[in-house]
Amino acid sequence: MDPFSQLILLISVVSFCTFQWLFHSVSPWASSRISPGFLKLNHKQKIEWNSRTVSTLHALLVGLFCLYILFFDEAVNQDPVWGDPTLVKINVSITTGYLISDLLLIFYYWRAIGDKFFVIHHLAALYAYYYVLQLHRSVLAGFRPNCTRLDCVHVLMLAVPVVLLEGFLCACSDTFPCFEPIFLLKSLF
């Protein structure tokens, strides 16, 4: 599978469109029904909320898919370096679509969620993922030989919802201790 095969491009485009749809339609609709505090947010806070929602959904999808690859993908588990990384490439193409979608949102809503470090992070990740797709190696996507089974970089994405939880709570509560270091420490355990 070459880096710009039709399957990789199709998955990336579908991923991009899906995450845009989640940001603009699903998150506002679901959030207004699930959390009464969402309706009290100003425009800038709603943009940040929707961005966090989409980021959480992406992290869960990619992290769970990565766990599946780690435990059930025979090709990668038998030979992490030279094995067929088709599922890894699909996972990377989903993330590529998300990163491009998020970059577009960052630029469009720069005053609300713009941050040069997010842009640098997204561009560096896109460069690394292009490398994975070009070299046909799952080792660059986080699988390393002679290491523990849970060394997939995307497994770390499962921690993102916990980190983003504080932002959700801060947005909906006047009494929540926003950005308290002790709360961040507690939320990790």
CORGI-V358695 format. One record per backbone hydrogen bond with DSSP energy under -0.5 kcal/mol. NH is the residue of the N-H (numbers start at 1). CO is the residue of the C=O. If there is no record, write none. Layout:
BEGIN
nh=NH co=CO
nh=NH co=CO
END
This chain:
BEGIN
nh=5 co=2
nh=9 co=5
nh=10 co=6
nh=11 co=7
nh=12 co=8
nh=13 co=9
nh=14 co=10
nh=15 co=11
nh=16 co=12
nh=17 co=13
nh=18 co=14
nh=19 co=15
nh=20 co=16
nh=21 co=17
nh=22 co=18
nh=23 co=19
nh=24 co=20
nh=25 co=21
nh=26 co=21
nh=27 co=22
nh=29 co=25
nh=30 co=26
nh=31 co=27
nh=32 co=28
nh=33 co=29
nh=33 co=30
nh=34 co=30
nh=35 co=31
nh=36 co=34
nh=38 co=35
nh=39 co=35
nh=39 co=36
nh=40 co=37
nh=41 co=38
nh=46 co=42
nh=47 co=43
nh=48 co=44
nh=49 co=45
nh=50 co=46
nh=51 co=47
nh=52 co=48
nh=53 co=49
nh=54 co=50
nh=55 co=51
nh=56 co=52
nh=57 co=53
nh=58 co=54
nh=59 co=55
nh=60 co=56
nh=61 co=57
nh=62 co=58
nh=63 co=59
nh=64 co=60
nh=65 co=61
nh=66 co=62
nh=67 co=63
nh=68 co=64
nh=69 co=65
nh=70 co=66
nh=71 co=67
nh=72 co=68
nh=73 co=68
nh=73 co=69
nh=74 co=72
nh=77 co=73
nh=78 co=74
nh=79 co=75
nh=83 co=79
nh=85 co=83
nh=89 co=85
nh=90 co=86
nh=91 co=87
nh=92 co=88
nh=93 co=89
nh=94 co=90
nh=95 co=91
nh=96 co=92
nh=97 co=93
nh=98 co=94
nh=99 co=95
nh=100 co=96
nh=101 co=97
nh=102 co=98
nh=103 co=99
nh=104 co=100
nh=105 co=101
nh=106 co=102
nh=107 co=103
nh=108 co=104
nh=109 co=105
nh=110 co=107
nh=112 co=109
nh=113 co=109
nh=114 co=109
nh=114 co=110
nh=119 co=115
nh=120 co=116
nh=121 co=117
nh=122 co=118
nh=123 co=119
nh=124 co=120
nh=125 co=121
nh=126 co=122
nh=127 co=123
nh=128 co=124
nh=129 co=125
nh=130 co=126
nh=131 co=127
nh=132 co=128
nh=133 co=129
nh=134 co=130
nh=135 co=131
nh=136 co=132
nh=137 co=132
nh=140 co=137
nh=141 co=138
nh=142 co=139
nh=143 co=138
nh=144 co=142
nh=147 co=144
nh=151 co=149
nh=155 co=152
nh=156 co=152
nh=156 co=153
nh=157 co=154
nh=158 co=155
nh=159 co=156
nh=160 co=157
nh=161 co=157
nh=163 co=159
nh=164 co=160
nh=165 co=161
nh=166 co=162
nh=166 co=163
nh=168 co=164
nh=169 co=165
nh=170 co=166
nh=171 co=167
nh=172 co=168
nh=173 co=169
nh=178 co=176
nh=180 co=177
nh=183 co=180
nh=184 co=180
nh=185 co=181
nh=186 co=182
nh=187 co=183
nh=188 co=184
nh=188 co=185
nh=189 co=186
END
